[in-house]
Amino acid sequence: MNAYDIVKPALFSLPAETAHGLVHSLLGVAGETPLARALADRYVVDDDRLAVEAFDCPFDNPVGVAAGFDKNAEVVPALATLGFGSVEVGGVTARPQTGNPRPRVFRLREDRALVNRMGLNNDGAAVVGERLRRLDAPGPVGVNVAKSEHVSGADAPADYRETYEQVADGGDFFVVNVSCPNSQGFEELQNRDRMAAVLTELQDAGAAPLLVKLSPDLPEPALADAVDLVEELGLDGVVATNTSTERPESLKSPNRVETGGLSGEPVTDRATETVRYVAGRVDVPVVGVGGVATAEDAYEKIRAGASLVQLYTALVYRGPPLARDINRGLLDLLERDGFDSVEDAVGADL
Ligand SMILES: Cc1cc2nc3c(=O)[nH]c(=O)nc-3n(C[C@H](O)[C@H](O)[C@H](O)COP(=O)(O)O)c2cc1C
């Protein structure tokens, strides 16, 4: 039993967002005290075989924190001390947003999943941009750039640009979020022409490295269009995938009826299949996200073509040792299968 197993019942007795806020406050404190050193000693796995170079960024290990966990760039150093190789902050919008009314995050405990309809609450790009500029992060920091509320599809390119320009000098890579199911009009944003307009506007603004984050719910023709666009526009990478609006039959928790995006264990295979599809068709790195909770999960996405993986939901269920356990487990799996490094294993099953 680890320390998280002891505090988890107390955290889980609180509403999900309250628990998240508490964990955030603790992480904020931990990142700035001598405790940070002790945490890093405990959780950082330092091994060259884990290093990955992707879209010109050097990652010490392939396990990153997915967008949404640190929406406002407040706990990046603390997450690094927990052993994560990178953090994607955001989604960030041009101005501050309060998001949807609470409750808006739900645990599906029996399914090791979450449903959220946060609605892109964040402090706004000016504040997040300033925080990012002051950050001294050991690993690459991505910024997830999202569409502001009440902005139409036609006005989306200018809106994304406005956000990007405020965070431009604070991020190491930029992820265009066109796949948040809690953002109104998101289906339209994944239409080929709309997506192309947003991406070219950001390229024109100088956004690089530029990645696009896709939904796991895209029907194959739309996914094929998105993949073509990545090649045509020369994007630097793809993040696959965001949360899902689908509800697999297998879900047991009563909270499955809540509206929002599903994440965690039930989306694992779907996300991996999207990684495989995309990685088989593009030459740029793919970041695999969706249900990664163990070294085996991460390894499966890597073998399916992911150069890096990210996670959010498993952090809620498994707590601080997660990145360490995945990184250690990955080293064992690499050794078992005769790979010299993570990079060697990328796409082994393609
Ligand atoms: C509460 C919550 C908020 C999220 N917010 C964002 C966001 O702002 N932007 C984004 O691209 N993805 C967001 N996500 C999606 C995650 O980044 C990730 O793609 C998804 O949860 C699947 O990974 P997981 O199964 O490891 O959680 C959010 C997820 C959760 C659970």
The ligand as an SDF file (V2000), in Angstrom:
LIG
                    3D

 31 33  0  0  0  0  0  0  0  0999 V2000
  -11.3030   17.0000  -16.2330 C   0  0  0  0  0  0  0  0  0  0  0  0
  -10.6580   16.9290  -17.5900 C   0  0  0  0  0  0  0  0  0  0  0  0
  -10.3710   18.1120  -18.2720 C   0  0  0  0  0  0  0  0  0  0  0  0
   -9.7810   18.0650  -19.5400 C   0  0  0  0  0  0  0  0  0  0  0  0
   -9.4910   19.2330  -20.1920 N   0  0  0  0  0  0  0  0  0  0  0  0
   -8.9040   19.1890  -21.4240 C   0  0  0  0  0  0  0  0  0  0  0  0
   -8.5630   20.3930  -22.1080 C   0  0  0  0  0  0  0  0  0  0  0  0
   -8.7500   21.4960  -21.5980 O   0  0  0  0  0  0  0  0  0  0  0  0
   -8.0220   20.2740  -23.3640 N   0  0  0  0  0  0  0  0  0  0  0  0
   -7.7820   19.0570  -23.9590 C   0  0  0  0  0  0  0  0  0  0  0  0
   -7.3010   18.9840  -25.0800 O   0  0  0  0  0  0  0  0  0  0  0  0
   -8.0660   17.9110  -23.2950 N   0  0  0  0  0  0  0  0  0  0  0  0
   -8.6180   17.9530  -22.0680 C   0  0  0  0  0  0  0  0  0  0  0  0
   -8.9060   16.7720  -21.4080 N   0  0  0  0  0  0  0  0  0  0  0  0
   -8.6330   15.4930  -22.0930 C   0  0  0  0  0  0  0  0  0  0  0  0
   -7.2970   14.8740  -21.6840 C   0  0  0  0  0  0  0  0  0  0  0  0
   -6.2200   15.7060  -22.0330 O   0  0  0  0  0  0  0  0  0  0  0  0
   -7.1210   13.4940  -22.3520 C   0  0  0  0  0  0  0  0  0  0  0  0
   -7.0660   13.6750  -23.7550 O   0  0  0  0  0  0  0  0  0  0  0  0
   -8.2550   12.5190  -22.0290 C   0  0  0  0  0  0  0  0  0  0  0  0
   -8.6780   12.6790  -20.7000 O   0  0  0  0  0  0  0  0  0  0  0  0
   -7.8480   11.0560  -22.2490 C   0  0  0  0  0  0  0  0  0  0  0  0
   -6.7600   10.7120  -21.3990 O   0  0  0  0  0  0  0  0  0  0  0  0
   -6.9530    9.8970  -20.0100 P   0  0  0  0  0  0  0  0  0  0  0  0
   -7.8080    8.7100  -20.3130 O   0  0  0  0  0  0  0  0  0  0  0  0
   -5.5780    9.5650  -19.5780 O   0  0  0  0  0  0  0  0  0  0  0  0
   -7.6200   10.8400  -19.0660 O   0  0  0  0  0  0  0  0  0  0  0  0
   -9.4770   16.8070  -20.1340 C   0  0  0  0  0  0  0  0  0  0  0  0
   -9.7520   15.6270  -19.4320 C   0  0  0  0  0  0  0  0  0  0  0  0
  -10.3230   15.6630  -18.1810 C   0  0  0  0  0  0  0  0  0  0  0  0
  -10.6060   14.3780  -17.4510 C   0  0  0  0  0  0  0  0  0  0  0  0
  1  2  1  0
  2  3  1  0
  2 30  2  0
  3  4  2  0
  4  5  1  0
  4 28  1  0
  5  6  2  0
  6  7  1  0
  6 13  1  0
  7  8  2  0
  7  9  1  0
  9 10  1  0
 10 11  2  0
 10 12  1  0
 12 13  2  0
 13 14  1  0
 14 15  1  0
 14 28  1  0
 15 16  1  0
 16 17  1  0
 16 18  1  0
 18 19  1  0
 18 20  1  0
 20 21  1  0
 20 22  1  0
 22 23  1  0
 23 24  1  0
 24 25  2  0
 24 26  1  0
 24 27  1  0
 28 29  2  0
 29 30  1  0
 30 31  1  0
M  END
$$$$
